[in-house]
Amino acid sequence: MTYVENKDMGNLRIVAFAGSLRKESYNKKILEIIAEKVAGYDVEIKILDLNDYEIPLFNQDIEDEGMPLKTKEFKKEIHNANAILIASPEYNGSFSGVLKNVIDWVSRKLNPNESMYEAFAKKPVGLVAASPGGLGGIRGIIQLRGVMFDLKAAVMPEYASISEAYNIDETKIAKLEAFGGNYIEFCKKLI
Ligand SMILES: Cc1cc2nc3c(=O)[nH]c(=O)nc-3n(C[C@H](O)[C@H](O)[C@H](O)COP(=O)(O)O)c2cc1C
């Protein structure tokens, strides 16, 4: 069940991405399902694929030469969004290294006047996870929350985790739909 009361969301621009580079990523898939299910609401939800940005492993030597162009493009997408939705794969009980690397780059300043918190601070951040295992990636989400708090994001307390993600049935789709509706309602309260 979703709790969205008002479909007029004005200028809500959600940027979503999964911390996976895998073509058939379950995490990319659940973002697509959420986006499809909230399509009826007056919101813009843009899903970014990290493969399009070729973001290098963070290295301050690279940064000293200037943030790579495509990394900068990705950072700007996050910067210009007023809400962010992240799908987090779980690796060894935590969120993926790919995801942490991207977050680290986005937290870096493009100019001296910028705060490291600008991209995420005060923005409603929704967290979801999908995994073939039985816990659905919740251990990664719990740790990701800590990082997002550190960046002063307004993390939505509710999250959605999808276990046995090789089989996304109607019950799981309904869970994602409910999460999507609640996330939009949460964004509405903060934007
Ligand atoms: C190095 C590694 C560690 C993993 N550790 C976990 C884990 O701790 N918990 C879990 O549920 N799945 C784990 N998995 C399985 C991933 O959840 C699975 O590969 C999943 O498909 C990754 O997300 P994606 O489909 O979005 O790429 C691991 C996979 C790899 C490659």
The ligand as an SDF file (V2000), in Angstrom:
LIG
                    3D

 31 33  0  0  0  0  0  0  0  0999 V2000
   32.5680  -10.1660   -3.9040 C   0  0  0  0  0  0  0  0  0  0  0  0
   31.1070  -10.4860   -3.7210 C   0  0  0  0  0  0  0  0  0  0  0  0
   30.5900  -10.5280   -2.4500 C   0  0  0  0  0  0  0  0  0  0  0  0
   29.2350  -10.7740   -2.2500 C   0  0  0  0  0  0  0  0  0  0  0  0
   28.7300  -10.7410   -0.9870 N   0  0  0  0  0  0  0  0  0  0  0  0
   27.3920  -10.7980   -0.7910 C   0  0  0  0  0  0  0  0  0  0  0  0
   26.8330  -10.6020    0.4970 C   0  0  0  0  0  0  0  0  0  0  0  0
   27.5070  -10.3490    1.4760 O   0  0  0  0  0  0  0  0  0  0  0  0
   25.4870  -10.6700    0.6280 N   0  0  0  0  0  0  0  0  0  0  0  0
   24.6710  -10.9220   -0.4450 C   0  0  0  0  0  0  0  0  0  0  0  0
   23.4630  -10.9550   -0.2580 O   0  0  0  0  0  0  0  0  0  0  0  0
   25.1730  -11.1120   -1.6910 N   0  0  0  0  0  0  0  0  0  0  0  0
   26.5210  -11.0580   -1.8880 C   0  0  0  0  0  0  0  0  0  0  0  0
   27.0490  -11.2160   -3.1400 N   0  0  0  0  0  0  0  0  0  0  0  0
   26.1520  -11.5200   -4.2590 C   0  0  0  0  0  0  0  0  0  0  0  0
   25.6070  -10.2430   -4.8610 C   0  0  0  0  0  0  0  0  0  0  0  0
   24.4790   -9.8570   -4.0900 O   0  0  0  0  0  0  0  0  0  0  0  0
   25.2170  -10.5060   -6.3130 C   0  0  0  0  0  0  0  0  0  0  0  0
   26.3910  -10.6720   -7.0760 O   0  0  0  0  0  0  0  0  0  0  0  0
   24.3270   -9.4390   -6.8860 C   0  0  0  0  0  0  0  0  0  0  0  0
   23.9030   -9.8730   -8.1600 O   0  0  0  0  0  0  0  0  0  0  0  0
   25.0380   -8.0930   -7.0020 C   0  0  0  0  0  0  0  0  0  0  0  0
   24.1320   -7.0660   -7.3250 O   0  0  0  0  0  0  0  0  0  0  0  0
   23.7530   -6.7050   -8.8420 P   0  0  0  0  0  0  0  0  0  0  0  0
   22.8900   -7.8100   -9.3540 O   0  0  0  0  0  0  0  0  0  0  0  0
   22.9970   -5.4130   -8.7290 O   0  0  0  0  0  0  0  0  0  0  0  0
   25.0270   -6.5620   -9.6240 O   0  0  0  0  0  0  0  0  0  0  0  0
   28.4080  -11.0010   -3.3740 C   0  0  0  0  0  0  0  0  0  0  0  0
   28.9550  -10.9810   -4.6540 C   0  0  0  0  0  0  0  0  0  0  0  0
   30.2800  -10.7030   -4.8300 C   0  0  0  0  0  0  0  0  0  0  0  0
   30.8310  -10.6240   -6.2470 C   0  0  0  0  0  0  0  0  0  0  0  0
  1  2  1  0
  2  3  1  0
  2 30  2  0
  3  4  2  0
  4  5  1  0
  4 28  1  0
  5  6  2  0
  6  7  1  0
  6 13  1  0
  7  8  2  0
  7  9  1  0
  9 10  1  0
 10 11  2  0
 10 12  1  0
 12 13  2  0
 13 14  1  0
 14 15  1  0
 14 28  1  0
 15 16  1  0
 16 17  1  0
 16 18  1  0
 18 19  1  0
 18 20  1  0
 20 21  1  0
 20 22  1  0
 22 23  1  0
 23 24  1  0
 24 25  2  0
 24 26  1  0
 24 27  1  0
 28 29  2  0
 29 30  1  0
 30 31  1  0
M  END
$$$$
